């Protein structure tokens, strides 16, 4: 019992090793739903679900009915499975919190309680109530955080998925697709299905990805900034070309890039001062997540590089708003200057 990994949970399900209490939360919503379906199918036979499976959706949860479901006797030879969907520790009324805490403290051996968040998200570091809830669950059962997978792992799985359906996909193009989808597995799967159908057994090219995959502007900008941070400069202009084909406004693109560089500058200052992102963000009234995310990119820049880069971006913004020069040309010039700055020792 305690806090376990997603891999440990899957391994235990495969081995038919179960706990009486589960709390499943995190960023990978599709994986959470899949895990709940697997647990349910293992715990309760389909023919007995009318008697042994009880589902509750927050906020429409009657505490007494929840208690009755947990303490009900299961069909002989079965487990009583009770599922609570999107319970919110921050918003739950006191009456429900008290009943749920009492149930967790004294679950019958014949009952498995699954609390899962297929749509709700929270920041445990910033919420005392969620922190206390996770501790309470982990003392009596298991809490499983479904974290976003590493980019390299997703890239490998993307190549394997394409091969499974008779298409070839280079690792470089798979990484490009992962970048465009922002490591969102649900979106990645949907885009892959489109590409596999479109390619129909041939190689999936970068042109196919640019043609078929539609990505929100902000997510695509992160791809440009990542490419700059990782010195993959051809990728910078490949992504920019895709944005231009979609007729995105150069000024809007510049604005998102500037915002990313501002966050990287803040993050680099925090790193150099040996401070935590959470504490520093609170001091300036900021959300710590963008700062932590920018911190990964900021490690490959110096403060001076970021300062000069911000000067370039500011000058480009002024030029776009006052000059008659084509804004795409100005944006490309700014990106070229950012590359030059990054290459300086």
Secondary structure, DSSP 4 states (H G I P E B T S, - for coil): -EEE-HHHHHHHHHTT---SEEEEEES-HHHHHHHHHHHHHHHS-GGGHHHHEEEEETTS--HHHHHHHHHSPPSTT--EEEEEES--TTT--HHHHHHHHHHHHT--TTEEEEEE-SS----GGG-HHHHHHHHHHHHHSEEEEEPPPPHHHHHHHHHHHHHHTT-B--HHHHHHHHHHHTT-HHHHHHHHHHHHHHHTTSB--HHHHHHH----HHHHHHHHHHHHHTT-HHHHHHHHHHHHHTT--HHHHHHHHHHHHHHHHHHHHHHHTT--HHHHHHHTT--HHHHHHHHHHHTTS-HHHHHHHHHHHHHHHHHHHH--S-HHHHHHHHHHHHHHHHH--
